[in-house]
Amino acid sequence: MTAFAAYPATLPTVEWRKACGRCRRSYEYASWRDLPECATLPPARVQPYLSVPAQWTVEIRRCTCGALLAARSQI
């Protein structure tokens, strides 16, 4: 017997958040954009680490404690 799951027409919106592993500060999207950007890795630099094709850009920003944080670009 196979069960099929019915999904709602619209999925719940999840608030974007990034946390620092060193100091545990948490950043919402607006505060993330305010952090200093250290580097941006283009898709050609990211793809070798992925198991599926994707056109992702990775932003590297510096937390207020000095740690580097990385997140897939929202663009």
C-alpha positions, 0 to 999 in steps of 0.5 A: 500500500502506498500513501500519498502526502498532500501538500498545501497550495502554499508552503509556510514562509520560513524566516531566513536566519544565519547564526555564528558558530563562535559567538552564537549571534543570530542574524536576520536577512537585513542584519546579514546584509549589514555585515562587512562582505569579505568575498563572493564565490561565484558558481564555478568555485562552488559547483565542485563541492556540490553533488547536483548542478546548481548556480549558487553564489556564496557570500562570505561575511565577517561576524561582529566577533570576527568569525567568517560566515558563509551563506548561499546568496539570496540573489 
